[in-house]
Amino acid sequence: MSSERGSEEAVGSSRVIKSVFFALLLDLLGFTLILPLLPSILDHYGQTEDSVYQSLQSIVDWFREAVGVPMETKYNSVLFGGLIGSLFSLLQFLSSPLTGAASDHYGRKPLLILTTLGMMSSYAVWAVSRSFSMFLLSRVIGGICKGNVSLCTAMIADLPCPKARNKGMMMVGIAFSLGFTVGPLMGAYFAINSSKEEVFYHGPAVLALVFSAADLLFIIVMLPETLPKQNKVSSVTSGILESGDLLNPVALFHFSALTRTEDPPSKEKMQNLKVLGFVYFTYLFLFSGLEFTLSFLTHQRFQFTSMQQGKMFFFMGITMALIQGGYARRIKPGHHIRTVRLAIVLLIPAFALIGLAWNLKMVYIGLILYSFAAAIVVPCLTTLVSDHGSANQKGTVMGILRSLGALARALGPIVASSVYWIAGAETCFIISSASFIIPLALLRRVGGLKQE
């Protein structure tokens, strides 16, 4: 009987993993179309004398004079880009606990349908936008509704077998690699080949809407529900009240919501969770800031067009996919910490090379090292964290981790772009590169952690 049950669980888990992979891939293809276009979009609004953009420009000019920063108009788009990126992630940070609490009561699938509908509305607003304020509105709607990644991760965490969860997290990583490989290149292609009657980003925006609609159809027809009835919380209100811990940074870093559950993890496991949470936050804070400013650096230093930006993301995505398919999925249990440590070490020369690069060869050598870390760190840390807590605590654990990630991505872009704006690309990338010593030092405190 136990072998039959195990076989049924394996088949069910395999179906969930495949379905989540395709649903997430469709979501990411739509989401990444804008990546190579953002510098050009901001330049476009700067040249059209958009009233909202000009108002922000006047505030930046006032601040520059107040702090004595030299006049460098070309860096303003970096600062505005950082503000938009941080705003998007801040809204995710605020909405993610509510989405998670609702999914713990109603199930993962209904909430995925709801968030996908929200993303469709975001892309629709972007497609018809002809002003900076409408573009900002589309990003605000997207930030509030961008719950697909966290919900898909929760579906993988719902799986009963640790081996299946490990495989599922790796497949989530592969979906990211493929999305970031194909999406930006498609966005650049449709922007370049847009008709003269339409603004250049109209085609990519419509394509994003098509991908999101296809994702909605796939979720409705193919995606199974992964949260068993017995594991659903009795009331969504109680979940929302508990989500206050996910909006309090101090409570997040202490995993306070987990300590209030029945039969909380041991003191030793809680300590490991706290350290892993700090590592996850500091890594994503530094990584997201440099990741966001990368396209502005290549746009300004090497005059990259949207297509060249797309090709750069394509190179990074292919490298990540090769690493995940050939190396990451073969990482043995108990070796995740060592692998994360290696990946973060490689980020130090990676970002130093990119920040100091005077030719494209240096940039692409740095991007190879960058892609290794991008393919390894988050899936490995997510796997380690998802192994903590009992079955009915998985949602809480993953909710805390998602909120830590959203908080890091809310702060990282604006901090990095501010340093870029004040001190230039070289200083920004060198300081951030050296700062990766912090998560490395934290990892020493969990060096003996073994997977159960």
N, C-alpha and C positions, 0 to 999 in steps of 0.2 A: 504493500500500500504506500509506504513512504517513498519507494522508488518511482511509483506511478505519479505520486503527487509532485515529486521533484521534477519529473519529466514535463508534467503539465505546467509547472511554474517556469521552467526553462523556455518552453514554447511561448507562453504568455509574455515573458520578459523580452524575448526576441522580437515579438510583434510590437510591443510598446517601444522598444529602442528604435526600430525601423521607422515607425510612425512619427515618433518625436523628432527623429533626424530629418525627415522630409518636411515636416511642419516648420521646424526651426530654420531649415535651409531656405524655404520660400520666404519666411519672414526676414531673414538676413539679406537675401538678394535685394529685396525692396529697400531695406534700411541702409545698405552700403552704397547705393547708387549716387548719393549726394557727396560722398567723401572726396572725390577728386575735383568736385565743382565748387566747394565752399569758398576757397580763396577768390575764384572768379566771380562768384555770386556777390561777395562783399565788395569787391572792386567795382562791380556793375552798379550797385546801389550808391557807392561813393561818387561815381561819375555822373549819375542821373540826378544828383542833387535832391535825393529823396528827403522829405522834411524830417521824418523820424531819425533817419541816419544822420542828418546834419545836426539835429539836436544832441544826439549822442556825441558827435564830433566836437561840438562846442564844450560839452562837459569834460571830455578828454583833454581838450586844449587848455581849459581852465586848470585842470588837475596838473597838467604838465608844467604850466607856469608856476603853480604853487610849490611843486617839489623840485623844480629846476632841471627837468629832464630835457635834453636837447631835442630840437624839432626833427622828427623823422616820420613823415606822414605815412610812409609805406608800412610802418609797424602798427599803425592804427587798426588795420584789418586783422592782425594777429590778436590784438587785445579784444576786438569785437567778437572774433571767432571764439576766443576763450570764454567770454561772457555767455555766448550762445550755448557752447558745449557744457559749461557748468550749470546753466539754467536748466537745460534738458535733463541732466543727471540729478540735479536738486529736486526737480519735480518727480523723477523716478524714486528718489529716496523717500519723498513724502507719500507717494501713492503706493509704493510696493508693499508696505505692511498691511494696508487696507485690502489690496488685491490678495495677498497671502491669507489674511484672516477670512475673507469671503470664500476663497477656494477651499479652506479647511472645513467650511460648512456646506457649501453648495457643490464642491467637487472641482477638479482642475479643468475639465473640458468646458463647462459653461463659462468660466471666467476667461479661458482662452478665446472663446467665440466673442465675448464682450470686448476684450482688449484688441482683438484683430479688427473688429468693427471701428474701434477708436482710431487705430492706425490708418484704416482706409479713409476716414474723415480727415486725418492729418494730411495725407498725400493729396486728397482732393483739394484742400485749401491751398497747398503748395502749388498745385497745377494751375489754379486760377489766379494766384497771387501776382500782382504787378507793382506792389509796393513793399518796402522793408517791414512795415507793420504787419501786413498779411503774412509775409514770410515768417516773422517772429511768432505770429499766432499759430501757424502750422507746426512750428517747433514746440510750442507750449502744449498743444493738443497731443503731439507725439510723445513728449516727456511724461505727461500724465498717464497715457495709455500704453506705454511701452513695457508691458508686463509679460510678453511672450517668452522671453529668455528665462526669466525667473520661474515662470510656471512650468516650462519644459524641464528645467533643472529639478523642480520639485517632483515632477512625474517620474524622473529617473530615480530620485531619492526614495520614492514610494516602493520601488522594487524590493522584494523580500531578500534576495540573495546578494551578498557583498560582491561576488564576482560579476554579477549582472550589472550592479551599480557602477563598478569600475569600468566595465565595457561601455556602459551608457554614457558615462562622463567623457570617455575618450571620443565617442561618436559625436557628442555635443561639440567637442573641440574640433573635430573634422568638419562639422557643419559650419563652424565659424571660419575655418580655413577656406573652405570652398566659397562661402558667401563673400569673404573679403578678397577672394581671388577673382571671381567672375563679376560680382556686383559693380565695383568701381570701374572696371573696364567697359562694361555695358553702359554705365552712366556717362562716361566720357564719350563713347561712340555716339550715343543718341544726342548728346549735347552738340557735338561737332556737326552732325548731319541733320540738325533741326532746320526747319524751313525759315526763310527770311522774315515771314510774316509773324512768326512766334518768337518769344523770348527763348534764349538758348536752353534754359532748364525745363521748359515745358515738356519735352519728350521724356526725359528721365523721370519727371514727376508722374506722368501718366503711366509709364512702365512700372513705377513703384506701386501705383494703385492697382494695376493688373496683377502683380505678384501677390499683393495683399488679398485681393479678391480670390485668387487661386488658393491661397493659404486658408482662407475662411472655408471654402468649399471642401478642401481636404480634411480640415479639422472636423467639420460636421459629419462627413461621410466615413472617414477612415480611422480617426483617432479614438482609441478606447479610453474609458475612464479608469484611472489608476488608484484612486483613493477609495478603499473599501468603506462600506457603510458604517461598519463598527468603529472605524478610525476617524469618522467625521465628528467635529465638535457639535454639541447640541444646539448652540446658539451663535449666530454670527456676531451678536452684540458683545458677548464675552470675549470673542476673538479680537474685536476691534478695541475693546478696553485694554486687553493685554498687549495690543500692538503699540501702545504708548511706550513700552520698553524699546521698541524698534525705532522710535523717533528721538530717543534720548541717547546721545553719543556715549555718555558715561556708562549707561546700562548696556549698550551694545558691546562695548569693549569688555565688560564683565560677564556677558552672556546671562544677564539677570533673569530674563524671561525663562531660561532653562532651569534655573534654581528653584523656580516657583511651581514646577511641574511635579506630578507624583513620581516618587522614586528618582530623584535627580542623580546625575552621574557622580562618581566618587570625586573626592577633592583633587586627586592626582589627574583624573581625566578633565576636570574643569580647568585646572591649571594649563594643561596641554591645549585645550580649546581656546583659552584666552591668548596664549602665545601665538597659536596659529592664526587667530583673528587679527592680532597686531601685525603679523607678517603679511597677511592678505591685504590689510588696509594700506600699510606703508608701501608695499610693492605696487598696488594699483594706483595709489596717489602719485607716485613718481612716474610710473609707466604711462598712465593716461595723459599726464601733462605733456610728456615728450612725444607721445603718439599723436596728440592733437596738433602740436606745433610743427610736426615733421613736414606736412604738406605745404605749410607756409614757408618753411625754410627752403625747400626745393623750388617753390614758386618764385621766391625773391632772389635767391642766390644763383640758381641755374635757369631761371625763366621757364620753368616747366609749364607746358600747356596742360589742359584737362586730360588729353590723351596720354601725355607722358606721366601724369599723376596716376592715371588708370593702369598704365603698364607697370609702374612701380608697385602699386598695390597687388597687381597680378603676380609679379615676381615674389613678393612677400607671401602671398597666399599659397602659391605652388610650393615654396620652400617649407611653409608650415605644414601643408598637407603631407609632403614627403616625410617630414620628421615624425608627424603623428602616426602615419600609416606604417612607417618602417621601424620606428624606435619607441614612441610613447606607448603604444599598445602592448609592447613587450616588457614594460617596466614591471618587475616582480613586486609582490606585496612586501612591505618593509623597506623598499628602496626609494620610496617617493621623496623622502626628506633629502637624501643625498642627490637625487636628480634635480630637485628644486634649487638646491644650493649651487650646483654646477651651472644651471641656467641663469641664475641671478649674477653669478660671477662673470659670465660672458656678457651681460648687459653693460658692465662698467666700460670695457673697451668699445663696445658697440656704439653707445651714445657719444663717447668721446670722439670716435672716428667720424660719426655723422656731423657732430657739432663743429669740428675743425676742418672738415672736408673742403679741399679746394678743387677736387675733380670728382667725377661720378664713380670712378673705381673705388675710391675711399668710401663713398656713400653706400655702394652695394656690398662691400665687404662688411660694413657695419650692419646693413640690413639682414645679412645672412645670420649673424650672431643674434640680432634682435628677433628674428623669426623663430630661432630655436627656443628662446625664452617664451615668446608669445604662444608657442605650441605646447609648452610643457607646464608652466608654473600654475596657471589657474586650474586646469583639469586635475593636476596632482593635489593641489591644496584642497580643492573641492572634494575629491575622493577621500582624503584624510579626514576632513571635517564631517562628511556624510556618514562615516563609520562610527561617529559618537552618538550616543543616545539610543533609546529604545524605539520601537516602530512608531509609537504615537508621539514621539518627541522629534522625529525627523523634520517635520514641517517647521517646528520652532527653530531647530538648529540651522536649517537652510535659509529660513527667513532672516535670521540674524546675519548670516554670512552675506546674503543678497543686500541687506541694508548697509553693511560695512562697505561692500563694493560700490554701491550707489553713492554713499557719502564720500568715498575716496575719489570717485569720478566727478563728483560735484565740486570738489575742492582742487583737484589736480590741474585741470585745464586753465582755470583762471589764475592760479598761482604761477604756473609755468609761463603762460602768455604774458603775465605782468612782468616777470623777470626778463623775458624775451624783449618786451616793449621798453623796459628801463635800461637794460644792460646789453642787449643784443643776443644773437643766437649762440655764439661761442660760449659766453658766460653761462647762459641758461642750461645748455647741454652738459657743460663740464661740472657745474654745481650739482645738477641732478644725477649725473653719472656717479660722482663720488658719494652721493647720498644713499646709493644702493648698499653701502656697507651696513646701514641700519637694519634692513630685513635680514641680511646675512648674519649679523650679530645675534638677532633674535632667534634665528634658526638653531643656534648652538644650544639653546635652552630646551629644544625638543629633539636633539640629536639621537636620543635613545628610543624615540617613539616607534612602536611597531603596530601594524594593522592587526586588528582582531580577525 
